[in-house]
Amino acid sequence: MKRFVVVACLSIAIASVALAEDETPPPPAPKLSEKAEKFVNDSLTVCAAETKVTRTGLFHKLPPNMTGIVVHVESQRPNCEGQFVNIVTAEGGFFTGLPWFLDSVASEPTLEAKLKTFTWQAMKAHYEPIIDRNKTRDGLYKVTLTEVTERGKVPLEGAIDPAGTVFFLGNFLPMSTDARTSRTKAFEPFVKNAPTQGPATADVTVVEFSDFECPSCQHAAGYMKPLLAKYGEHLRYIRYDLPLSMHPWAFAASMAGRAVWRQKPEAFWKFKEQVYENQEKLTAFTFDEFARNFAQDNDLDLKKYDADIASPELRAEILKGAGAAFSNDIRATPTYLINGIQVDSGDNGKGLDAYIGKLVK
């Protein structure tokens, strides 16, 4: 069973979209253009089981230049189902993600105050907003929401309307582009340094968002190995670190894994296997010793290893990567993005095999 990311803003956003749903039937979904429909379809997970998809309108009003729908997906696969908000602007922008309706903080005097108060009330966390008041093509102000955690700063990207009625966690993509390409570009700064197998020229690229302490990631840890052997030069695999804050030693494992990757890329895959094999035994108190023993046993330069473990640049890279994942609607670990499309792994990775097979053919 897939373990979903416990991000407080997700439940807030869904609750705000579905407000009064139990008492009032939702409004009908407005009709979208053919191009917008393609973006909607490309934003949904390709599921390994049958799904039932229904649509409604939003209970909340959007800015006048926007049209929105809520896509409801039901499935026997937990990682396929959910509610997904899609918004189209008159200027040709498309959004899929988490709108926060700011009704409860309407009396706050500034946009910054609205966001700071809302995030504190809803998530009991301090976020520092930086707002660029140059309007985007879609009439919004870009926002960077930064949370300061014990591990460092996690920046989230978004936008707010000038009236301060709604914040959009994520980005508006131009519908003149391809949704898959735009989504892939959002992760380029982070995947270039991530552990990778397979040629850069491969037809198919799989990005796996994963957490070393996640039990479902442990279960899925072996999915890619036989697929890499099966599809050879056609397949490239990238492991994207997404350590979740609820896991005490996940971030330390990401740092250690990157330190190993920087010195001996081939040893990283052995490190990954050993972490998952020992996952149930490891704790926040024992992990550092476990990882350093691995480095020593595999003849790594321990001085360089220790320097990488303490590297502020590496720490910031992983944290920014996590923020980019959350800002681009990655909701769970493990999540698989194949050529820019989110794909359900299926039982024992069969969903990945089926989807990759179609692309290769």
C-alpha positions in Angstrom: 0.0 0.0 0.0 1.3 3.4 -1.0 2.2 5.7 1.9 0.9 9.2 1.2 2.9 12.3 2.0 1.5 13.9 5.1 1.5 17.5 3.9 -0.9 19.6 6.0 -1.6 22.0 3.1 -3.0 19.2 1.0 -5.8 18.4 3.4 -6.5 22.1 3.9 -6.7 22.7 0.1 -9.1 19.8 -0.5 -11.2 20.9 2.4 -11.4 24.4 1.1 -12.3 23.2 -2.4 -15.0 20.9 -1.1 -16.4 23.2 1.6 -20.1 22.6 2.3 -20.0 19.5 0.1 -22.0 17.5 2.6 -24.8 20.0 2.6 -24.9 21.4 -0.9 -24.5 19.6 -4.2 -21.4 20.8 -6.0 -21.8 23.0 -9.1 -21.5 21.4 -12.5 -18.1 21.4 -14.1 -17.7 24.1 -16.8 -16.7 23.0 -20.3 -13.0 23.4 -21.1 -11.2 23.8 -24.5 -9.7 20.8 -26.2 -6.2 22.0 -25.4 -7.1 22.4 -21.7 -8.6 18.9 -21.7 -5.3 17.5 -22.8 -3.6 19.3 -20.0 -6.1 17.8 -17.5 -5.6 14.3 -18.8 -1.8 14.7 -18.7 -2.0 15.8 -15.1 -3.7 12.6 -13.9 -1.9 9.5 -12.9 -1.9 6.6 -15.4 -3.4 3.9 -13.2 -2.7 0.2 -13.2 -6.4 -0.5 -12.3 -9.7 0.8 -13.5 -10.7 4.3 -12.3 -14.0 6.2 -12.1 -13.5 9.9 -13.0 -16.1 12.5 -12.3 -16.0 16.3 -12.4 -17.5 19.2 -10.6 -17.1 22.9 -10.4 -15.5 24.7 -7.4 -17.6 26.0 -4.5 -15.3 29.0 -4.2 -15.1 31.8 -6.6 -11.9 32.3 -8.5 -10.6 35.5 -10.0 -12.7 36.6 -13.0 -10.1 35.5 -15.6 -10.1 31.9 -14.3 -12.2 28.8 -14.9 -11.8 25.8 -12.5 -12.9 22.2 -12.2 -12.3 19.5 -9.5 -11.6 16.1 -10.9 -12.6 13.3 -8.5 -10.8 9.9 -9.1 -12.0 6.7 -7.5 -9.9 3.5 -7.8 -9.0 0.4 -5.9 -5.4 1.7 -6.1 -5.0 4.3 -3.3 -2.3 6.2 -5.1 -4.6 6.8 -8.1 -7.6 8.3 -6.3 -8.1 11.7 -4.9 -9.4 15.2 -5.8 -7.4 17.3 -8.3 -8.0 20.9 -9.0 -7.4 22.2 -12.5 -7.7 25.9 -13.4 -7.5 27.6 -16.8 -6.9 31.3 -17.3 -8.2 33.5 -20.1 -4.5 34.3 -20.9 -3.8 30.7 -21.7 -2.4 29.4 -18.4 -3.0 26.0 -16.8 -2.7 25.1 -13.1 -3.0 21.8 -11.4 -2.4 21.7 -7.7 -3.6 23.1 -4.4 -5.4 26.4 -4.2 -5.7 27.9 -0.6 -8.8 30.1 -0.3 -7.9 32.8 2.2 -11.4 33.7 3.5 -10.4 33.2 7.1 -7.6 35.8 6.9 -9.4 38.4 4.8 -9.0 41.1 7.5 -5.2 40.9 7.5 -3.8 44.2 6.1 -1.2 42.9 3.6 -0.7 39.9 1.3 2.3 38.8 3.4 0.3 39.0 6.6 -2.5 36.9 5.0 -0.1 34.1 4.0 1.8 34.1 7.3 -1.4 34.0 9.4 -3.1 31.4 7.2 -0.1 29.0 7.3 0.3 29.4 11.0 -3.4 28.8 11.7 -3.7 25.9 9.3 -0.4 24.2 9.7 1.1 25.5 12.9 4.3 26.3 11.1 6.0 29.6 10.3 6.4 30.4 6.6 8.1 33.5 5.4 6.5 34.8 2.1 8.4 36.8 -0.5 6.1 38.3 -3.0 7.1 39.6 -6.4 4.5 42.3 -7.3 5.2 42.3 -11.0 2.1 40.7 -12.4 2.5 37.4 -14.3 0.8 36.8 -17.6 -2.1 35.4 -15.7 -2.5 38.5 -13.5 -0.9 37.0 -10.4 2.0 37.8 -8.1 4.7 35.1 -7.8 5.3 33.9 -4.2 8.1 32.0 -2.5 7.0 30.5 0.8 9.9 29.4 2.8 9.6 27.2 5.9 12.6 27.1 8.2 13.0 23.6 9.6 15.6 22.0 11.8 17.2 20.7 8.6 17.2 24.0 6.8 15.0 26.1 4.5 12.4 24.5 2.3 11.1 26.9 -0.4 7.6 26.4 -1.9 6.6 28.1 -5.2 3.2 29.6 -5.8 1.2 32.6 -6.7 -1.4 34.9 -5.2 -4.1 37.1 -6.7 -3.6 40.8 -6.1 -6.8 40.9 -4.1 -5.5 38.3 -1.7 -8.4 35.9 -2.0 -6.6 32.7 -3.1 -3.0 31.3 -3.1 -2.0 28.7 -5.6 0.6 26.2 -4.5 2.4 25.4 -7.7 2.9 27.0 -11.1 0.7 28.1 -14.0 2.0 26.5 -17.2 1.4 28.1 -20.6 -0.9 25.9 -22.7 1.2 26.7 -25.7 3.7 24.2 -24.3 3.4 20.5 -23.5 2.5 19.7 -19.9 4.9 16.7 -19.8 7.8 18.8 -21.1 7.1 21.7 -18.6 6.8 19.3 -15.7 10.1 17.6 -16.6 11.9 21.0 -16.9 10.8 21.9 -13.3 12.9 19.1 -12.0 16.0 19.5 -14.3 18.1 21.5 -11.7 17.7 18.6 -9.2 17.9 15.5 -11.4 21.2 16.5 -13.0 23.0 15.7 -9.7 20.8 12.8 -8.6 21.8 9.1 -8.8 21.2 7.8 -12.3 21.3 4.6 -14.3 21.0 4.2 -18.0 22.1 6.5 -20.9 21.0 10.2 -21.2 19.9 9.4 -24.7 17.3 6.8 -23.6 13.8 7.0 -25.1 12.2 6.7 -21.7 13.2 8.4 -18.4 11.8 7.3 -15.1 12.1 9.7 -12.2 11.4 8.0 -8.9 10.6 10.3 -5.9 11.7 8.3 -2.9 12.4 8.3 0.8 14.9 5.9 2.5 12.7 5.6 5.6 9.4 5.1 3.8 8.1 1.5 4.1 6.4 1.6 0.7 9.6 2.8 -0.9 11.3 -0.2 0.7 8.7 -2.5 -0.9 9.2 -0.8 -4.3 13.0 -0.7 -4.1 13.5 -3.6 -6.5 11.0 -2.5 -9.2 13.5 -0.8 -11.5 16.4 -3.3 -11.5 14.7 -5.9 -13.8 13.2 -3.1 -16.0 16.7 -1.6 -16.6 17.9 -5.1 -17.6 14.9 -5.7 -19.8 14.9 -2.4 -21.7 18.6 -1.7 -21.7 19.6 1.4 -23.6 16.0 2.5 -24.0 15.6 3.2 -20.3 17.1 5.8 -17.9 16.3 5.8 -14.2 16.8 8.7 -11.8 16.3 8.4 -8.1 15.0 11.8 -6.7 15.5 12.3 -2.9 12.3 13.3 -1.2 12.9 12.8 2.5 9.7 13.4 4.5 9.8 15.5 7.6 7.9 12.9 9.6 10.8 10.4 9.2 13.6 11.1 11.7 16.5 9.7 9.7 15.4 10.0 6.1 17.2 13.3 5.5 20.4 12.0 7.0 20.1 9.0 4.6 19.6 11.3 1.6 22.8 13.2 2.6 24.8 10.0 3.1 23.5 8.6 -0.2 24.6 11.7 -2.1 28.0 11.6 -0.4 28.5 8.0 -1.6 27.2 8.9 -5.1 29.7 11.8 -5.4 32.7 9.4 -4.8 31.6 6.0 -6.1 28.4 6.0 -8.2 28.4 2.3 -8.4 28.5 2.0 -4.6 25.4 4.1 -4.2 23.1 1.3 -5.5 24.7 -1.1 -3.0 24.1 1.6 -0.3 20.4 1.9 -1.3 19.9 -1.9 -1.1 21.6 -2.1 2.4 19.5 0.8 3.8 16.3 -0.8 2.7 17.4 -4.2 3.9 18.1 -2.7 7.4 15.3 -0.1 7.4 13.3 -1.7 10.3 16.4 -1.8 12.5 17.8 1.7 11.8 17.0 4.7 14.0 18.0 8.3 14.1 20.6 7.4 16.8 22.2 4.6 14.8 22.0 5.7 11.2 25.1 7.9 11.0 27.3 5.1 12.3 25.7 2.7 9.9 26.3 5.0 6.9 29.9 5.8 7.9 30.7 2.1 8.3 29.3 1.5 4.8 31.6 4.3 3.5 34.6 2.8 5.2 33.8 -0.8 4.1 33.5 0.4 0.5 36.9 2.3 0.6 35.5 5.8 0.3 37.7 8.7 1.3 36.3 9.3 4.7 37.5 12.9 4.9 35.7 13.8 1.7 32.7 11.7 2.9 32.5 13.7 6.1 32.8 17.0 4.2 29.9 16.1 1.9 27.8 15.0 4.9 28.4 18.5 6.4 28.0 20.4 3.1 25.6 23.3 3.3 25.3 23.3 -0.5 24.3 19.7 -0.6 21.8 20.2 2.2 20.2 23.2 0.4 20.0 21.2 -2.8 18.1 18.4 -1.3 15.7 20.8 0.6 15.1 22.8 -2.5 14.4 19.6 -4.4 11.8 18.6 -1.9 10.2 22.0 -2.2 10.1 21.7 -6.0 8.4 18.3 -5.7 5.7 19.6 -3.3 5.3 22.7 -5.5 4.7 20.5 -8.6 2.0 18.3 -7.1 4.1 15.3 -6.1 1.9 14.0 -3.3 3.5 10.7 -2.2 6.5 8.5 -2.0 7.3 6.5 -4.0 6.0 8.4 -7.1 7.0 7.6 -10.6 7.2 10.2 -13.4 7.8 8.7 -16.8 8.6 11.1 -19.6 6.7 13.7 -17.6 3.6 11.6 -16.9 2.8 10.3 -13.4 2.4 6.5 -13.6 1.1 4.1 -10.9 3.6 1.3 -10.3 1.0 -1.4 -10.1 1.5 -4.6 -8.2 5.2 -5.5 -8.0 6.0 -2.8 -10.6 3.8 -4.3 -13.4 2.2 -0.9 -14.1 5.7 0.6 -14.8 6.6 -2.3 -17.0 3.4 -2.0 -19.1 3.7 1.8 -19.5 7.5 1.7 -20.4 6.8 -1.2 -22.8 4.3 0.9 -24.8 6.7 3.8 -25.0 9.6 1.6 -26.2 7.4 -0.1 -28.9 
